[in-house]
Amino acid sequence: MSNKTITVKLKKSTITCTENQKATVKGLGLKKTGSEKTLENTPCVRGMIKKVIHLLEIKE
C-alpha cells in the first residue's frame, strides 16, 4: 500500500510564486504552510509535484 500513496507537505510559502504554481499547490490540496496531504501515486500527481517540488517535502 505504501507504493500507491505519496504524502506531500508544503514547507515554503506561495507568496512569491506564479499564478500557475499557486494553482498547482491548490490542486494538490495544500493550503497553508505546513499542511500535509496523502495522494495517490499517479503520473498526473507526480507531474504536479515536479512543477512545485521546491516548495514541498515528499514522503513515500
C-alpha atoms as one frame of an Amber mdcrd trajectory, in Angstrom:
protein
   0.000   0.000   0.000   2.875   2.396   0.666   3.759   2.329  -3.058   0.286
   3.512  -4.059   0.252   6.694  -1.954   2.555   9.654  -1.542   2.487  12.268
   1.232   3.348  15.871   0.403   3.891  18.705   2.873   4.007  22.400   1.959
   7.226  23.675   3.551   7.522  27.087   1.857   5.026  29.886   1.252   3.486
  30.510  -2.169   3.632  34.325  -1.822   6.349  34.860  -4.451   5.128  32.091
  -6.783   3.482  32.485 -10.158  -0.280  32.012 -10.509   0.288  28.632 -12.182
   2.381  27.404  -9.243  -0.232  28.631  -6.749  -2.943  26.800  -8.706  -0.844
  23.612  -8.730  -0.348  23.760  -4.947  -4.090  24.301  -4.509  -4.768  21.400
  -6.882  -2.648  19.143  -4.691  -4.974  20.049  -1.809  -2.460  22.123   0.157
  -3.472  25.449   1.686  -1.220  26.799   4.440   2.483  26.279   5.043   2.892
  23.053   6.999  -0.268  21.421   5.642   0.018  17.769   4.568  -1.938  15.656
   2.128  -1.751  11.981   1.217  -2.370  11.439  -2.500  -2.422   8.557  -4.967
   0.932   7.955  -6.635  -0.122   8.508 -10.264   1.750  10.102 -13.194  -0.634
  13.081 -13.042   0.094  13.773  -9.364   3.827  13.225  -9.915   3.792  15.851
 -12.684   2.089  18.366 -10.412   4.632  17.669  -7.668   7.505  18.127 -10.127
   6.278  21.651 -11.011   6.408  22.850  -7.385   8.979  20.449  -5.874  10.995
  23.402  -4.487   8.047  24.209  -2.162   7.342  20.663  -0.986   8.633  17.943
   1.281   7.821  14.444  -0.005   7.397  11.184   1.908   6.654   7.931   0.091
